Amino acid sequence: MAYRWKPSASQRKAFAEKMSNPDEAKAHEQRKIDRDDKRRAGSKFDYQSAGGKFVPTQTQYNFCVLNMALEMTNEQDEAFKQIMWGYVCQEKVHHDQIHIVNELRRKLN
């Protein structure tokens, strides 16, 4: 397994103190969003033409179960149901359904 950096206790404490300031916390979250948008913008992956079927992950399943009460379009509702069915039955679900759920997860987090 590759090495992964972890902050020390003093670094975690300093970061927590820094994030206790609402302006700093907001700026930090905005930097994360900007970085993710920049990465997605440079991606050559074409979601519209992507195909394939995959078994949904437990994270996707948990998101669907916890957020079934959201106001959704029919397409999103169908995607939620497909993800839950696919995970419970360990059956493959089309990538488009998984993509819809993943986009909602990113938007709400």
SENUPA-664820 format. One line per field, with one value per residue (C-alpha): residue number from 1; x, z, y; residue in one letter. Coordinates in Angstrom, 3 decimals, decimal comma. Layout:
# SENUPA-664820
i	c(NUM | ...) .
u	c(X | ...) .
w	c(Z | ...) .
v	c(Y | ...) .
aa	c(a | ...) .
END
This chain:
# SENUPA-664820
i	c(1 | 2 | 3 | 4 | 5 | 6 | 7 | 8 | 9 | 10 | 11 | 12 | 13 | 14 | 15 | 16 | 17 | 18 | 19 | 20 | 21 | 22 | 23 | 24 | 25 | 26 | 27 | 28 | 29 | 30 | 31 | 32 | 33 | 34 | 35 | 36 | 37 | 38 | 39 | 40 | 41 | 42 | 43 | 44 | 45 | 46 | 47 | 48 | 49 | 50 | 51 | 52 | 53 | 54 | 55 | 56 | 57 | 58 | 59 | 60 | 61 | 62 | 63 | 64 | 65 | 66 | 67 | 68 | 69 | 70 | 71 | 72 | 73 | 74 | 75 | 76 | 77 | 78 | 79 | 80 | 81 | 82 | 83 | 84 | 85 | 86 | 87 | 88 | 89 | 90 | 91 | 92 | 93 | 94 | 95 | 96 | 97 | 98 | 99 | 100 | 101 | 102 | 103 | 104 | 105 | 106 | 107 | 108 | 109) .
u	c(0,000 | 1,271 | 2,342 | -0,297 | 0,507 | -1,435 | -1,291 | 0,249 | -1,794 | -0,472 | -1,256 | -4,812 | -5,258 | -3,948 | -6,270 | -9,272 | -8,491 | -8,153 | -11,488 | -13,257 | -13,204 | -16,324 | -14,610 | -11,660 | -13,968 | -16,033 | -12,899 | -11,569 | -14,818 | -14,826 | -11,243 | -12,280 | -15,245 | -13,111 | -10,456 | -13,056 | -14,682 | -11,292 | -10,518 | -13,873 | -13,525 | -10,240 | -11,612 | -11,876 | -14,495 | -17,746 | -20,559 | -23,174 | -21,670 | -20,372 | -21,763 | -21,398 | -23,038 | -21,676 | -22,785 | -23,532 | -21,376 | -22,548 | -21,856 | -24,196 | -26,817 | -26,582 | -26,928 | -30,079 | -31,660 | -30,913 | -32,098 | -35,268 | -37,304 | -35,571 | -37,528 | -36,496 | -37,292 | -38,691 | -35,267 | -33,572 | -36,242 | -35,775 | -31,989 | -32,373 | -34,589 | -32,227 | -29,208 | -30,979 | -32,179 | -28,744 | -26,956 | -29,407 | -29,486 | -25,817 | -26,931 | -25,304 | -26,951 | -26,337 | -23,680 | -26,137 | -28,119 | -24,955 | -23,831 | -27,120 | -26,727 | -23,041 | -23,822 | -26,482 | -24,016 | -21,457 | -24,053 | -25,355 | -21,934) .
w	c(0,000 | -0,841 | 1,842 | 2,830 | 4,783 | 8,005 | 10,090 | 13,536 | 16,620 | 16,743 | 13,042 | 13,550 | 16,502 | 14,534 | 11,634 | 13,969 | 15,511 | 12,051 | 10,950 | 14,050 | 12,273 | 10,016 | 7,292 | 7,142 | 7,081 | 4,251 | 2,258 | 2,799 | 1,533 | -1,493 | -2,355 | -2,210 | -4,523 | -6,949 | -7,022 | -7,740 | -10,485 | -12,081 | -12,054 | -13,607 | -16,257 | -17,460 | -17,571 | -20,991 | -19,729 | -21,661 | -19,271 | -22,010 | -24,061 | -21,160 | -20,942 | -18,926 | -15,895 | -12,391 | -8,974 | -6,775 | -3,718 | -0,127 | 0,021 | -2,907 | -1,349 | 2,032 | 0,354 | -1,440 | 1,699 | 3,783 | 1,133 | -0,245 | 1,125 | -1,145 | -3,806 | -6,936 | -10,593 | -11,942 | -13,392 | -10,010 | -8,241 | -10,722 | -10,267 | -6,470 | -6,800 | -9,277 | -7,026 | -3,980 | -5,957 | -7,489 | -4,156 | -2,285 | -5,073 | -6,036 | -9,633 | -12,112 | -12,760 | -15,788 | -15,294 | -16,043 | -12,900 | -10,796 | -12,301 | -11,338 | -7,715 | -7,605 | -8,906 | -6,219 | -3,587 | -4,727 | -4,815 | -1,310 | 0,319) .
v	c(0,000 | 3,473 | 5,878 | 8,382 | 11,506 | 12,042 | 15,202 | 15,083 | 15,864 | 19,428 | 19,934 | 18,636 | 20,984 | 23,975 | 23,159 | 22,806 | 26,207 | 27,733 | 26,238 | 27,586 | 30,956 | 30,942 | 32,991 | 30,583 | 27,564 | 29,048 | 29,896 | 26,370 | 24,794 | 27,110 | 26,112 | 22,433 | 23,072 | 25,081 | 22,350 | 19,648 | 21,740 | 22,346 | 18,606 | 17,742 | 20,443 | 18,953 | 15,432 | 13,824 | 11,381 | 11,758 | 10,881 | 11,138 | 8,324 | 6,259 | 2,819 | -0,264 | -1,679 | -1,828 | -3,087 | -0,030 | 0,554 | 0,592 | 4,340 | 4,955 | 2,692 | 4,455 | 7,854 | 6,711 | 5,266 | 8,366 | 10,836 | 9,248 | 12,178 | 14,710 | 16,564 | 14,682 | 14,468 | 11,198 | 10,407 | 10,866 | 8,827 | 5,981 | 6,165 | 5,923 | 2,865 | 1,201 | 1,813 | 0,369 | -2,659 | -3,216 | -3,082 | -5,315 | -7,921 | -7,440 | -6,885 | -4,549 | -1,184 | 1,022 | 3,684 | 6,512 | 5,658 | 5,602 | 8,911 | 10,614 | 9,507 | 10,485 | 13,984 | 14,439 | 13,246 | 15,832 | 18,598 | 17,887 | 17,434) .
aa	c(m | a | y | r | w | k | p | s | a | s | q | r | k | a | f | a | e | k | m | s | n | p | d | e | a | k | a | h | e | q | r | k | i | d | r | d | d | k | r | r | a | g | s | k | f | d | y | q | s | a | g | g | k | f | v | p | t | q | t | q | y | n | f | c | v | l | n | m | a | l | e | m | t | n | e | q | d | e | a | f | k | q | i | m | w | g | y | v | c | q | e | k | v | h | h | d | q | i | h | i | v | n | e | l | r | r | k | l | n) .
END
